[in-house]
Amino acid sequence: MTQLGLPLTAPFVRHSATSKDAARSIEPKAGTLREKVLAYLYVYGPATDEQMQSGIPMAASTQRPRRGELQKLELVRDSGRKAKTAAGRSAVIWECVR
C-alpha cells in the first residue's frame, strides 16, 4: 500500500509477456505515480490527460494507465465535460471523487 492506501498492483495483459514485464518494472513506482496523478487533480482541479501530463510532468504512457487505475478505484471520474487537446481533438476532463 502507498501513503494514500492505494494498492500496488500494476495492471498487465495476461497473454503478453512484454506487458507482464512492463508491469513488474513499473510496480515499485506505480503507487507513487498514481499519487502524483491524484494529487495533481486534487490541487489543480479537473484536467484532461494531456494537461496532467504537462503539469506533472509525466509521459502519456505512464500517466494514462495510472489515471485509469485511479478511475477503477473510484478516486477519479469523468466530469462529463470535454476540452480540446493541442491537436484540436476532444478530450475528457477528469476530476477527483470527493
mmCIF file as gemmi writes it, N, C-alpha and C atoms, coordinates in Angstrom:
data_model
loop_
_atom_site.group_PDB
_atom_site.id
_atom_site.type_symbol
_atom_site.label_atom_id
_atom_site.label_alt_id
_atom_site.label_comp_id
_atom_site.label_asym_id
_atom_site.label_entity_id
_atom_site.label_seq_id
_atom_site.pdbx_PDB_ins_code
_atom_site.Cartn_x
_atom_site.Cartn_y
_atom_site.Cartn_z
_atom_site.occupancy
_atom_site.B_iso_or_equiv
_atom_site.pdbx_formal_charge
_atom_site.auth_seq_id
_atom_site.auth_asym_id
_atom_site.pdbx_PDB_model_num
ATOM 1 N N . MET Axp A 1 ? 0.837 -1.191 0 1 0 ? 1 A 1
ATOM 2 C CA . MET Axp A 1 ? 0 0 0 1 0 ? 1 A 1
ATOM 3 C C . MET Axp A 1 ? 0.879 1.251 0 1 0 ? 1 A 1
ATOM 4 N N . THR Axp A 2 ? 0.356 2.299 -0.622 1 0 ? 2 A 1
ATOM 5 C CA . THR Axp A 2 ? 1.059 3.574 -0.673 1 0 ? 2 A 1
ATOM 6 C C . THR Axp A 2 ? 0.602 4.44 0.494 1 0 ? 2 A 1
ATOM 7 N N . GLN Axp A 3 ? 1.122 5.653 0.563 1 0 ? 3 A 1
ATOM 8 C CA . GLN Axp A 3 ? 0.729 6.564 1.632 1 0 ? 3 A 1
ATOM 9 C C . GLN Axp A 3 ? -0.757 6.865 1.611 1 0 ? 3 A 1
ATOM 10 N N . LEU Axp A 4 ? -1.355 6.862 0.418 1 0 ? 4 A 1
ATOM 11 C CA . LEU Axp A 4 ? -2.796 7.122 0.312 1 0 ? 4 A 1
ATOM 12 C C . LEU Axp A 4 ? -3.618 5.855 0.448 1 0 ? 4 A 1
ATOM 13 N N . GLY Axp A 5 ? -2.964 4.719 0.714 1 0 ? 5 A 1
ATOM 14 C CA . GLY Axp A 5 ? -3.662 3.457 0.858 1 0 ? 5 A 1
ATOM 15 C C . GLY Axp A 5 ? -4.057 2.826 -0.466 1 0 ? 5 A 1
ATOM 16 N N . LEU Axp A 6 ? -3.402 3.219 -1.552 1 0 ? 6 A 1
ATOM 17 C CA . LEU Axp A 6 ? -3.71 2.661 -2.86 1 0 ? 6 A 1
ATOM 18 C C . LEU Axp A 6 ? -2.963 1.345 -3.047 1 0 ? 6 A 1
ATOM 19 N N . PRO Axp A 7 ? -3.569 0.375 -3.762 1 0 ? 7 A 1
ATOM 20 C CA . PRO Axp A 7 ? -2.875 -0.892 -3.998 1 0 ? 7 A 1
ATOM 21 C C . PRO Axp A 7 ? -1.676 -0.704 -4.912 1 0 ? 7 A 1
ATOM 22 N N . LEU Axp A 8 ? -0.734 -1.612 -4.812 1 0 ? 8 A 1
ATOM 23 C CA . LEU Axp A 8 ? 0.493 -1.501 -5.593 1 0 ? 8 A 1
ATOM 24 C C . LEU Axp A 8 ? 0.572 -2.521 -6.723 1 0 ? 8 A 1
ATOM 25 N N . THR Axp A 9 ? -0.534 -2.883 -7.323 1 0 ? 9 A 1
ATOM 26 C CA . THR Axp A 9 ? -0.515 -3.86 -8.396 1 0 ? 9 A 1
ATOM 27 C C . THR Axp A 9 ? -0.719 -3.174 -9.728 1 0 ? 9 A 1
ATOM 28 N N . ALA Axp A 10 ? 0.316 -3.144 -10.535 1 0 ? 10 A 1
ATOM 29 C CA . ALA Axp A 10 ? 0.219 -2.559 -11.871 1 0 ? 10 A 1
ATOM 30 C C . ALA Axp A 10 ? -0.494 -3.55 -12.782 1 0 ? 10 A 1
ATOM 31 N N . PRO Axp A 11 ? -1.428 -3.082 -13.594 1 0 ? 11 A 1
ATOM 32 C CA . PRO Axp A 11 ? -2.158 -3.996 -14.472 1 0 ? 11 A 1
ATOM 33 C C . PRO Axp A 11 ? -1.306 -4.452 -15.649 1 0 ? 11 A 1
ATOM 34 N N . PHE Axp A 12 ? -1.656 -5.602 -16.212 1 0 ? 12 A 1
ATOM 35 C CA . PHE Axp A 12 ? -0.968 -6.104 -17.394 1 0 ? 12 A 1
ATOM 36 C C . PHE Axp A 12 ? -1.93 -6.973 -18.196 1 0 ? 12 A 1
ATOM 37 N N . VAL Axp A 13 ? -1.591 -7.185 -19.454 1 0 ? 13 A 1
ATOM 38 C CA . VAL Axp A 13 ? -2.372 -8.054 -20.331 1 0 ? 13 A 1
ATOM 39 C C . VAL Axp A 13 ? -1.891 -9.477 -20.097 1 0 ? 13 A 1
ATOM 40 N N . ARG Axp A 14 ? -2.771 -10.351 -19.682 1 0 ? 14 A 1
ATOM 41 C CA . ARG Axp A 14 ? -2.383 -11.704 -19.267 1 0 ? 14 A 1
ATOM 42 C C . ARG Axp A 14 ? -1.617 -12.492 -20.318 1 0 ? 14 A 1
ATOM 43 N N . HIS Axp A 15 ? -2.002 -12.398 -21.575 1 0 ? 15 A 1
ATOM 44 C CA . HIS Axp A 15 ? -1.371 -13.203 -22.616 1 0 ? 15 A 1
ATOM 45 C C . HIS Axp A 15 ? -0.114 -12.565 -23.207 1 0 ? 15 A 1
ATOM 46 N N . SER Axp A 16 ? 0.355 -11.465 -22.623 1 0 ? 16 A 1
ATOM 47 C CA . SER Axp A 16 ? 1.515 -10.756 -23.173 1 0 ? 16 A 1
ATOM 48 C C . SER Axp A 16 ? 2.676 -10.749 -22.186 1 0 ? 16 A 1
ATOM 49 N N . ALA Axp A 17 ? 3.741 -11.422 -22.571 1 0 ? 17 A 1
ATOM 50 C CA . ALA Axp A 17 ? 4.939 -11.456 -21.717 1 0 ? 17 A 1
ATOM 51 C C . ALA Axp A 17 ? 5.538 -10.062 -21.552 1 0 ? 17 A 1
ATOM 52 N N . THR Axp A 18 ? 5.534 -9.269 -22.628 1 0 ? 18 A 1
ATOM 53 C CA . THR Axp A 18 ? 6.102 -7.927 -22.522 1 0 ? 18 A 1
ATOM 54 C C . THR Axp A 18 ? 5.255 -7.041 -21.611 1 0 ? 18 A 1
ATOM 55 N N . SER Axp A 19 ? 3.941 -7.221 -21.619 1 0 ? 19 A 1
ATOM 56 C CA . SER Axp A 19 ? 3.068 -6.455 -20.732 1 0 ? 19 A 1
ATOM 57 C C . SER Axp A 19 ? 3.345 -6.821 -19.271 1 0 ? 19 A 1
ATOM 58 N N . LYS Axp A 20 ? 3.518 -8.116 -19.004 1 0 ? 20 A 1
ATOM 59 C CA . LYS Axp A 20 ? 3.845 -8.556 -17.637 1 0 ? 20 A 1
ATOM 60 C C . LYS Axp A 20 ? 5.188 -7.983 -17.19 1 0 ? 20 A 1
ATOM 61 N N . ASP Axp A 21 ? 6.167 -7.999 -18.092 1 0 ? 21 A 1
ATOM 62 C CA . ASP Axp A 21 ? 7.478 -7.434 -17.769 1 0 ? 21 A 1
ATOM 63 C C . ASP Axp A 21 ? 7.378 -5.941 -17.467 1 0 ? 21 A 1
ATOM 64 N N . ALA Axp A 22 ? 6.589 -5.234 -18.264 1 0 ? 22 A 1
ATOM 65 C CA . ALA Axp A 22 ? 6.403 -3.794 -18.042 1 0 ? 22 A 1
ATOM 66 C C . ALA Axp A 22 ? 5.736 -3.538 -16.697 1 0 ? 22 A 1
ATOM 67 N N . ALA Axp A 23 ? 4.732 -4.348 -16.35 1 0 ? 23 A 1
ATOM 68 C CA . ALA Axp A 23 ? 4.043 -4.197 -15.061 1 0 ? 23 A 1
ATOM 69 C C . ALA Axp A 23 ? 5.012 -4.435 -13.904 1 0 ? 23 A 1
ATOM 70 N N . ARG Axp A 24 ? 5.836 -5.451 -14.027 1 0 ? 24 A 1
ATOM 71 C CA . ARG Axp A 24 ? 6.828 -5.722 -12.975 1 0 ? 24 A 1
ATOM 72 C C . ARG Axp A 24 ? 7.821 -4.564 -12.826 1 0 ? 24 A 1
ATOM 73 N N . SER Axp A 25 ? 8.218 -3.989 -13.963 1 0 ? 25 A 1
ATOM 74 C CA . SER Axp A 25 ? 9.216 -2.919 -13.889 1 0 ? 25 A 1
ATOM 75 C C . SER Axp A 25 ? 8.644 -1.627 -13.321 1 0 ? 25 A 1
ATOM 76 N N . ILE Axp A 26 ? 7.353 -1.359 -13.549 1 0 ? 26 A 1
ATOM 77 C CA . ILE Axp A 26 ? 6.741 -0.116 -13.043 1 0 ? 26 A 1
ATOM 78 C C . ILE Axp A 26 ? 6.244 -0.282 -11.6 1 0 ? 26 A 1
ATOM 79 N N . GLU Axp A 27 ? 6.053 -1.522 -11.169 1 0 ? 27 A 1
ATOM 80 C CA . GLU Axp A 27 ? 5.445 -1.791 -9.86 1 0 ? 27 A 1
ATOM 81 C C . GLU Axp A 27 ? 6.066 -1.004 -8.703 1 0 ? 27 A 1
ATOM 82 N N . PRO Axp A 28 ? 7.377 -0.95 -8.565 1 0 ? 28 A 1
ATOM 83 C CA . PRO Axp A 28 ? 7.937 -0.21 -7.426 1 0 ? 28 A 1
ATOM 84 C C . PRO Axp A 28 ? 7.569 1.273 -7.418 1 0 ? 28 A 1
ATOM 85 N N . LYS Axp A 29 ? 7.245 1.827 -8.597 1 0 ? 29 A 1
ATOM 86 C CA . LYS Axp A 29 ? 6.934 3.248 -8.697 1 0 ? 29 A 1
ATOM 87 C C . LYS Axp A 29 ? 5.453 3.533 -8.918 1 0 ? 29 A 1
ATOM 88 N N . ALA Axp A 30 ? 4.657 2.522 -9.235 1 0 ? 30 A 1
ATOM 89 C CA . ALA Axp A 30 ? 3.259 2.738 -9.646 1 0 ? 30 A 1
ATOM 90 C C . ALA Axp A 30 ? 2.444 3.469 -8.59 1 0 ? 30 A 1
ATOM 91 N N . GLY Axp A 31 ? 2.594 3.093 -7.332 1 0 ? 31 A 1
ATOM 92 C CA . GLY Axp A 31 ? 1.823 3.754 -6.272 1 0 ? 31 A 1
ATOM 93 C C . GLY Axp A 31 ? 2.153 5.231 -6.174 1 0 ? 31 A 1
ATOM 94 N N . THR Axp A 32 ? 3.435 5.556 -6.227 1 0 ? 32 A 1
ATOM 95 C CA . THR Axp A 32 ? 3.861 6.949 -6.172 1 0 ? 32 A 1
ATOM 96 C C . THR Axp A 32 ? 3.359 7.714 -7.387 1 0 ? 32 A 1
ATOM 97 N N . LEU Axp A 33 ? 3.386 7.085 -8.551 1 0 ? 33 A 1
ATOM 98 C CA . LEU Axp A 33 ? 2.913 7.743 -9.77 1 0 ? 33 A 1
ATOM 99 C C . LEU Axp A 33 ? 1.402 7.989 -9.714 1 0 ? 33 A 1
ATOM 100 N N . ARG Axp A 34 ? 0.637 7.013 -9.196 1 0 ? 34 A 1
ATOM 101 C CA . ARG Axp A 34 ? -0.807 7.219 -9.01 1 0 ? 34 A 1
ATOM 102 C C . ARG Axp A 34 ? -1.052 8.388 -8.072 1 0 ? 34 A 1
ATOM 103 N N . GLU Axp A 35 ? -0.271 8.448 -7.021 1 0 ? 35 A 1
ATOM 104 C CA . GLU Axp A 35 ? -0.43 9.54 -6.062 1 0 ? 35 A 1
ATOM 105 C C . GLU Axp A 35 ? -0.144 10.89 -6.703 1 0 ? 35 A 1
ATOM 106 N N . LYS Axp A 36 ? 0.823 10.949 -7.6 1 0 ? 36 A 1
ATOM 107 C CA . LYS Axp A 36 ? 1.128 12.207 -8.297 1 0 ? 36 A 1
ATOM 108 C C . LYS Axp A 36 ? -0.048 12.637 -9.167 1 0 ? 36 A 1
ATOM 109 N N . VAL Axp A 37 ? -0.649 11.685 -9.872 1 0 ? 37 A 1
ATOM 110 C CA . VAL Axp A 37 ? -1.805 11.995 -10.722 1 0 ? 37 A 1
ATOM 111 C C . VAL Axp A 37 ? -2.97 12.468 -9.862 1 0 ? 37 A 1
ATOM 112 N N . LEU Axp A 38 ? -3.247 11.74 -8.793 1 0 ? 38 A 1
ATOM 113 C CA . LEU Axp A 38 ? -4.349 12.114 -7.908 1 0 ? 38 A 1
ATOM 114 C C . LEU Axp A 38 ? -4.092 13.468 -7.249 1 0 ? 38 A 1
ATOM 115 N N . ALA Axp A 39 ? -2.871 13.7 -6.797 1 0 ? 39 A 1
ATOM 116 C CA . ALA Axp A 39 ? -2.524 14.981 -6.161 1 0 ? 39 A 1
ATOM 117 C C . ALA Axp A 39 ? -2.673 16.132 -7.142 1 0 ? 39 A 1
ATOM 118 N N . TYR Axp A 40 ? -2.296 15.923 -8.394 1 0 ? 40 A 1
ATOM 119 C CA . TYR Axp A 40 ? -2.444 16.978 -9.402 1 0 ? 40 A 1
ATOM 120 C C . TYR Axp A 40 ? -3.913 17.384 -9.524 1 0 ? 40 A 1
ATOM 121 N N . LEU Axp A 41 ? -4.794 16.4 -9.648 1 0 ? 41 A 1
ATOM 122 C CA . LEU Axp A 41 ? -6.228 16.714 -9.777 1 0 ? 41 A 1
ATOM 123 C C . LEU Axp A 41 ? -6.778 17.355 -8.51 1 0 ? 41 A 1
ATOM 124 N N . TYR Axp A 42 ? -6.287 16.913 -7.382 1 0 ? 42 A 1
ATOM 125 C CA . TYR Axp A 42 ? -6.764 17.467 -6.108 1 0 ? 42 A 1
ATOM 126 C C . TYR Axp A 42 ? -6.331 18.934 -5.961 1 0 ? 42 A 1
ATOM 127 N N . VAL Axp A 43 ? -5.089 19.225 -6.294 1 0 ? 43 A 1
ATOM 128 C CA . VAL Axp A 43 ? -4.545 20.571 -6.124 1 0 ? 43 A 1
ATOM 129 C C . VAL Axp A 43 ? -5.002 21.53 -7.227 1 0 ? 43 A 1
ATOM 130 N N . TYR Axp A 44 ? -4.936 21.085 -8.473 1 0 ? 44 A 1
ATOM 131 C CA . TYR Axp A 44 ? -5.209 21.977 -9.607 1 0 ? 44 A 1
ATOM 132 C C . TYR Axp A 44 ? -6.624 21.865 -10.157 1 0 ? 44 A 1
ATOM 133 N N . GLY Axp A 45 ? -7.358 20.867 -9.726 1 0 ? 45 A 1
ATOM 134 C CA . GLY Axp A 45 ? -8.73 20.718 -10.194 1 0 ? 45 A 1
ATOM 135 C C . GLY Axp A 45 ? -8.824 19.877 -11.45 1 0 ? 45 A 1
ATOM 136 N N . PRO Axp A 46 ? -10.024 19.77 -11.985 1 0 ? 46 A 1
ATOM 137 C CA . PRO Axp A 46 ? -10.267 18.925 -13.153 1 0 ? 46 A 1
ATOM 138 C C . PRO Axp A 46 ? -9.32 19.249 -14.31 1 0 ? 46 A 1
ATOM 139 N N . ALA Axp A 47 ? -8.908 18.184 -15.027 1 0 ? 47 A 1
ATOM 140 C CA . ALA Axp A 47 ? -7.954 18.345 -16.127 1 0 ? 47 A 1
ATOM 141 C C . ALA Axp A 47 ? -8.067 17.181 -17.101 1 0 ? 47 A 1
ATOM 142 N N . THR Axp A 48 ? -7.619 17.427 -18.316 1 0 ? 48 A 1
ATOM 143 C CA . THR Axp A 48 ? -7.51 16.355 -19.305 1 0 ? 48 A 1
ATOM 144 C C . THR Axp A 48 ? -6.226 15.572 -19.038 1 0 ? 48 A 1
ATOM 145 N N . ASP Axp A 49 ? -6.107 14.41 -19.662 1 0 ? 49 A 1
ATOM 146 C CA . ASP Axp A 49 ? -4.862 13.647 -19.544 1 0 ? 49 A 1
ATOM 147 C C . ASP Axp A 49 ? -3.687 14.485 -20.031 1 0 ? 49 A 1
ATOM 148 N N . GLU Axp A 50 ? -3.87 15.164 -21.154 1 0 ? 50 A 1
ATOM 149 C CA . GLU Axp A 50 ? -2.795 15.988 -21.72 1 0 ? 50 A 1
ATOM 150 C C . GLU Axp A 50 ? -2.36 17.083 -20.741 1 0 ? 50 A 1
ATOM 151 N N . GLN Axp A 51 ? -3.307 17.724 -20.075 1 0 ? 51 A 1
ATOM 152 C CA . GLN Axp A 51 ? -2.974 18.769 -19.099 1 0 ? 51 A 1
ATOM 153 C C . GLN Axp A 51 ? -2.212 18.177 -17.917 1 0 ? 51 A 1
ATOM 154 N N . MET Axp A 52 ? -2.642 16.99 -17.457 1 0 ? 52 A 1
ATOM 155 C CA . MET Axp A 52 ? -1.94 16.333 -16.355 1 0 ? 52 A 1
ATOM 156 C C . MET Axp A 52 ? -0.516 15.973 -16.765 1 0 ? 52 A 1
ATOM 157 N N . GLN Axp A 53 ? -0.357 15.411 -17.97 1 0 ? 53 A 1
ATOM 158 C CA . GLN Axp A 53 ? 0.962 15.006 -18.452 1 0 ? 53 A 1
ATOM 159 C C . GLN Axp A 53 ? 1.915 16.197 -18.496 1 0 ? 53 A 1
ATOM 160 N N . SER Axp A 54 ? 1.407 17.322 -18.911 1 0 ? 54 A 1
ATOM 161 C CA . SER Axp A 54 ? 2.215 18.535 -18.99 1 0 ? 54 A 1
ATOM 162 C C . SER Axp A 54 ? 2.513 19.102 -17.609 1 0 ? 54 A 1
ATOM 163 N N . GLY Axp A 55 ? 1.525 19.098 -16.742 1 0 ? 55 A 1
ATOM 164 C CA . GLY Axp A 55 ? 1.654 19.725 -15.432 1 0 ? 55 A 1
ATOM 165 C C . GLY Axp A 55 ? 2.454 18.937 -14.418 1 0 ? 55 A 1
ATOM 166 N N . ILE Axp A 56 ? 2.498 17.607 -14.553 1 0 ? 56 A 1
ATOM 167 C CA . ILE Axp A 56 ? 3.161 16.808 -13.508 1 0 ? 56 A 1
ATOM 168 C C . ILE Axp A 56 ? 4.692 16.923 -13.565 1 0 ? 56 A 1
ATOM 169 N N . PRO Axp A 57 ? 5.42 16.821 -14.634 1 0 ? 57 A 1
ATOM 170 C CA . PRO Axp A 57 ? 5.232 16.234 -15.955 1 0 ? 57 A 1
ATOM 171 C C . PRO Axp A 57 ? 5.402 14.72 -15.903 1 0 ? 57 A 1
ATOM 172 N N . MET Axp A 58 ? 4.712 14.044 -16.844 1 0 ? 58 A 1
ATOM 173 C CA . MET Axp A 58 ? 4.73 12.589 -16.899 1 0 ? 58 A 1
ATOM 174 C C . MET Axp A 58 ? 4.381 12.164 -18.33 1 0 ? 58 A 1
ATOM 175 N N . ALA Axp A 59 ? 5.055 11.171 -18.822 1 0 ? 59 A 1
ATOM 176 C CA . ALA Axp A 59 ? 4.785 10.664 -20.17 1 0 ? 59 A 1
ATOM 177 C C . ALA Axp A 59 ? 3.369 10.121 -20.259 1 0 ? 59 A 1
ATOM 178 N N . ALA Axp A 60 ? 2.771 10.253 -21.419 1 0 ? 60 A 1
ATOM 179 C CA . ALA Axp A 60 ? 1.404 9.754 -21.634 1 0 ? 60 A 1
ATOM 180 C C . ALA Axp A 60 ? 1.295 8.272 -21.322 1 0 ? 60 A 1
ATOM 181 N N . SER Axp A 61 ? 2.307 7.501 -21.712 1 0 ? 61 A 1
ATOM 182 C CA . SER Axp A 61 ? 2.267 6.054 -21.496 1 0 ? 61 A 1
ATOM 183 C C . SER Axp A 61 ? 2.405 5.672 -20.022 1 0 ? 61 A 1
ATOM 184 N N . THR Axp A 62 ? 2.754 6.612 -19.179 1 0 ? 62 A 1
ATOM 185 C CA . THR Axp A 62 ? 2.817 6.396 -17.731 1 0 ? 62 A 1
ATOM 186 C C . THR Axp A 62 ? 1.591 6.992 -17.049 1 0 ? 62 A 1
ATOM 187 N N . GLN Axp A 63 ? 1.223 8.212 -17.414 1 0 ? 63 A 1
ATOM 188 C CA . GLN Axp A 63 ? 0.118 8.911 -16.758 1 0 ? 63 A 1
ATOM 189 C C . GLN Axp A 63 ? -1.23 8.256 -17.026 1 0 ? 63 A 1
ATOM 190 N N . ARG Axp A 64 ? -1.511 7.96 -18.278 1 0 ? 64 A 1
ATOM 191 C CA . ARG Axp A 64 ? -2.843 7.462 -18.639 1 0 ? 64 A 1
ATOM 192 C C . ARG Axp A 64 ? -3.19 6.157 -17.914 1 0 ? 64 A 1
ATOM 193 N N . PRO Axp A 65 ? -2.286 5.168 -17.839 1 0 ? 65 A 1
ATOM 194 C CA . PRO Axp A 65 ? -2.611 3.963 -17.083 1 0 ? 65 A 1
ATOM 195 C C . PRO Axp A 65 ? -2.813 4.226 -15.585 1 0 ? 65 A 1
ATOM 196 N N . ARG Axp A 66 ? -2.036 5.156 -15.022 1 0 ? 66 A 1
ATOM 197 C CA . ARG Axp A 66 ? -2.209 5.467 -13.594 1 0 ? 66 A 1
ATOM 198 C C . ARG Axp A 66 ? -3.575 6.131 -13.354 1 0 ? 66 A 1
ATOM 199 N N . ARG Axp A 67 ? -3.992 7.026 -14.27 1 0 ? 67 A 1
ATOM 200 C CA . ARG Axp A 67 ? -5.319 7.64 -14.149 1 0 ? 67 A 1
ATOM 201 C C . ARG Axp A 67 ? -6.4 6.577 -14.287 1 0 ? 67 A 1
ATOM 202 N N . GLY Axp A 68 ? -6.203 5.636 -15.176 1 0 ? 68 A 1
ATOM 203 C CA . GLY Axp A 68 ? -7.155 4.54 -15.35 1 0 ? 68 A 1
ATOM 204 C C . GLY Axp A 68 ? -7.284 3.695 -14.086 1 0 ? 68 A 1
ATOM 205 N N . GLU Axp A 69 ? -6.159 3.453 -13.42 1 0 ? 69 A 1
ATOM 206 C CA . GLU Axp A 69 ? -6.19 2.707 -12.158 1 0 ? 69 A 1
ATOM 207 C C . GLU Axp A 69 ? -6.965 3.488 -11.099 1 0 ? 69 A 1
ATOM 208 N N . LEU Axp A 70 ? -6.736 4.789 -11.036 1 0 ? 70 A 1
ATOM 209 C CA . LEU Axp A 70 ? -7.469 5.63 -10.079 1 0 ? 70 A 1
ATOM 210 C C . LEU Axp A 70 ? -8.966 5.631 -10.389 1 0 ? 70 A 1
ATOM 211 N N . GLN Axp A 71 ? -9.299 5.59 -11.663 1 0 ? 71 A 1
ATOM 212 C CA . GLN Axp A 71 ? -10.697 5.533 -12.065 1 0 ? 71 A 1
ATOM 213 C C . GLN Axp A 71 ? -11.325 4.213 -11.598 1 0 ? 71 A 1
ATOM 214 N N . LYS Axp A 72 ? -10.617 3.102 -11.768 1 0 ? 72 A 1
ATOM 215 C CA . LYS Axp A 72 ? -11.119 1.804 -11.313 1 0 ? 72 A 1
ATOM 216 C C . LYS Axp A 72 ? -11.282 1.764 -9.805 1 0 ? 72 A 1
ATOM 217 N N . LEU Axp A 73 ? -10.424 2.496 -9.099 1 0 ? 73 A 1
ATOM 218 C CA . LEU Axp A 73 ? -10.518 2.579 -7.641 1 0 ? 73 A 1
ATOM 219 C C . LEU Axp A 73 ? -11.592 3.574 -7.196 1 0 ? 73 A 1
ATOM 220 N N . GLU Axp A 74 ? -12.246 4.207 -8.175 1 0 ? 74 A 1
ATOM 221 C CA . GLU Axp A 74 ? -13.303 5.197 -7.943 1 0 ? 74 A 1
ATOM 222 C C . GLU Axp A 74 ? -12.81 6.421 -7.174 1 0 ? 74 A 1
ATOM 223 N N . LEU Axp A 75 ? -11.558 6.807 -7.454 1 0 ? 75 A 1
ATOM 224 C CA . LEU Axp A 75 ? -10.979 8.01 -6.868 1 0 ? 75 A 1
ATOM 225 C C . LEU Axp A 75 ? -10.985 9.161 -7.868 1 0 ? 75 A 1
ATOM 226 N N . VAL Axp A 76 ? -11.133 8.819 -9.16 1 0 ? 76 A 1
ATOM 227 C CA . VAL Axp A 76 ? -11.167 9.782 -10.261 1 0 ? 76 A 1
ATOM 228 C C . VAL Axp A 76 ? -12.327 9.398 -11.168 1 0 ? 76 A 1
ATOM 229 N N . ARG Axp A 77 ? -12.994 10.417 -11.728 1 0 ? 77 A 1
ATOM 230 C CA . ARG Axp A 77 ? -14.118 10.136 -12.628 1 0 ? 77 A 1
ATOM 231 C C . ARG Axp A 77 ? -14.164 11.147 -13.765 1 0 ? 77 A 1
ATOM 232 N N . ASP Axp A 78 ? -14.885 10.756 -14.799 1 0 ? 78 A 1
ATOM 233 C CA . ASP Axp A 78 ? -15.167 11.625 -15.938 1 0 ? 78 A 1
ATOM 234 C C . ASP Axp A 78 ? -16.08 12.732 -15.417 1 0 ? 78 A 1
ATOM 235 N N . SER Axp A 79 ? -15.707 13.973 -15.634 1 0 ? 79 A 1
ATOM 236 C CA . SER Axp A 79 ? -16.507 15.104 -15.13 1 0 ? 79 A 1
ATOM 237 C C . SER Axp A 79 ? -17.761 15.339 -15.964 1 0 ? 79 A 1
ATOM 238 N N . GLY Axp A 80 ? -17.817 14.7 -17.137 1 0 ? 80 A 1
ATOM 239 C CA . GLY Axp A 80 ? -18.928 14.946 -18.044 1 0 ? 80 A 1
ATOM 240 C C . GLY Axp A 80 ? -18.664 16.113 -18.979 1 0 ? 80 A 1
ATOM 241 N N . ARG Axp A 81 ? -17.5 16.722 -18.824 1 0 ? 81 A 1
ATOM 242 C CA . ARG Axp A 81 ? -17.115 17.851 -19.683 1 0 ? 81 A 1
ATOM 243 C C . ARG Axp A 81 ? -15.962 17.438 -20.585 1 0 ? 81 A 1
ATOM 244 N N . LYS Axp A 82 ? -15.752 18.191 -21.634 1 0 ? 82 A 1
ATOM 245 C CA . LYS Axp A 82 ? -14.675 17.921 -22.581 1 0 ? 82 A 1
ATOM 246 C C . LYS Axp A 82 ? -13.898 19.217 -22.827 1 0 ? 82 A 1
ATOM 247 N N . ALA Axp A 83 ? -12.661 19.054 -23.29 1 0 ? 83 A 1
ATOM 248 C CA . ALA Axp A 83 ? -11.816 20.19 -23.682 1 0 ? 83 A 1
ATOM 249 C C . ALA Axp A 83 ? -11.033 19.774 -24.914 1 0 ? 83 A 1
ATOM 250 N N . LYS Axp A 84 ? -10.557 20.719 -25.651 1 0 ? 84 A 1
ATOM 251 C CA . LYS Axp A 84 ? -9.757 20.448 -26.841 1 0 ? 84 A 1
ATOM 252 C C . LYS Axp A 84 ? -8.303 20.187 -26.457 1 0 ? 84 A 1
ATOM 253 N N . THR Axp A 85 ? -7.705 19.216 -27.128 1 0 ? 85 A 1
ATOM 254 C CA . THR Axp A 85 ? -6.283 18.94 -26.937 1 0 ? 85 A 1
ATOM 255 C C . THR Axp A 85 ? -5.478 19.895 -27.816 1 0 ? 85 A 1
ATOM 256 N N . ALA Axp A 86 ? -4.171 19.844 -27.713 1 0 ? 86 A 1
ATOM 257 C CA . ALA Axp A 86 ? -3.304 20.67 -28.551 1 0 ? 86 A 1
ATOM 258 C C . ALA Axp A 86 ? -3.52 20.344 -30.037 1 0 ? 86 A 1
ATOM 259 N N . ALA Axp A 87 ? -3.921 19.1 -30.319 1 0 ? 87 A 1
ATOM 260 C CA . ALA Axp A 87 ? -4.174 18.68 -31.699 1 0 ? 87 A 1
ATOM 261 C C . ALA Axp A 87 ? -5.589 19.022 -32.154 1 0 ? 87 A 1
ATOM 262 N N . GLY Axp A 88 ? -6.375 19.638 -31.263 1 0 ? 88 A 1
ATOM 263 C CA . GLY Axp A 88 ? -7.734 20.034 -31.62 1 0 ? 88 A 1
ATOM 264 C C . GLY Axp A 88 ? -8.78 18.954 -31.44 1 0 ? 88 A 1
ATOM 265 N N . ARG Axp A 89 ? -8.401 17.854 -30.82 1 0 ? 89 A 1
ATOM 266 C CA . ARG Axp A 89 ? -9.359 16.773 -30.575 1 0 ? 89 A 1
ATOM 267 C C . ARG Axp A 89 ? -10.056 16.976 -29.234 1 0 ? 89 A 1
ATOM 268 N N . SER Axp A 90 ? -11.203 16.35 -29.099 1 0 ? 90 A 1
ATOM 269 C CA . SER Axp A 90 ? -11.975 16.429 -27.861 1 0 ? 90 A 1
ATOM 270 C C . SER Axp A 90 ? -11.418 15.442 -26.839 1 0 ? 90 A 1
ATOM 271 N N . ALA Axp A 91 ? -11.259 15.885 -25.594 1 0 ? 91 A 1
ATOM 272 C CA . ALA Axp A 91 ? -10.714 15.035 -24.532 1 0 ? 91 A 1
ATOM 273 C C . ALA Axp A 91 ? -11.563 15.155 -23.278 1 0 ? 91 A 1
ATOM 274 N N . VAL Axp A 92 ? -11.676 14.057 -22.553 1 0 ? 92 A 1
ATOM 275 C CA . VAL Axp A 92 ? -12.405 14.027 -21.278 1 0 ? 92 A 1
ATOM 276 C C . VAL Axp A 92 ? -11.673 14.878 -20.253 1 0 ? 92 A 1
ATOM 277 N N . ILE Axp A 93 ? -12.426 15.61 -19.471 1 0 ? 93 A 1
ATOM 278 C CA . ILE Axp A 93 ? -11.876 16.328 -18.322 1 0 ? 93 A 1
ATOM 279 C C . ILE Axp A 93 ? -12.146 15.447 -17.1 1 0 ? 93 A 1
ATOM 280 N N . TRP Axp A 94 ? -11.072 15.041 -16.435 1 0 ? 94 A 1
ATOM 281 C CA . TRP Axp A 94 ? -11.14 14.157 -15.266 1 0 ? 94 A 1
ATOM 282 C C . TRP Axp A 94 ? -11.15 14.969 -13.982 1 0 ? 94 A 1
ATOM 283 N N . GLU Axp A 95 ? -11.818 14.424 -12.948 1 0 ? 95 A 1
ATOM 284 C CA . GLU Axp A 95 ? -11.88 15.11 -11.648 1 0 ? 95 A 1
ATOM 285 C C . GLU Axp A 95 ? -11.773 14.102 -10.525 1 0 ? 95 A 1
ATOM 286 N N . CYS Axp A 96 ? -11.384 14.59 -9.351 1 0 ? 96 A 1
ATOM 287 C CA . CYS Axp A 96 ? -11.34 13.755 -8.151 1 0 ? 96 A 1
ATOM 288 C C . CYS Axp A 96 ? -12.761 13.466 -7.694 1 0 ? 96 A 1
ATOM 289 N N . VAL Axp A 97 ? -12.946 12.301 -7.126 1 0 ? 97 A 1
ATOM 290 C CA . VAL Axp A 97 ? -14.226 11.955 -6.496 1 0 ? 97 A 1
ATOM 291 C C . VAL Axp A 97 ? -14.092 12.373 -5.046 1 0 ? 97 A 1
ATOM 292 N N . ARG Axp A 98 ? -15.044 13.161 -4.582 1 0 ? 98 A 1
ATOM 293 C CA . ARG Axp A 98 ? -14.925 13.643 -3.19 1 0 ? 98 A 1
ATOM 294 C C . ARG Axp A 98 ? -16.023 13.125 -2.336 1 0 ? 98 A 1
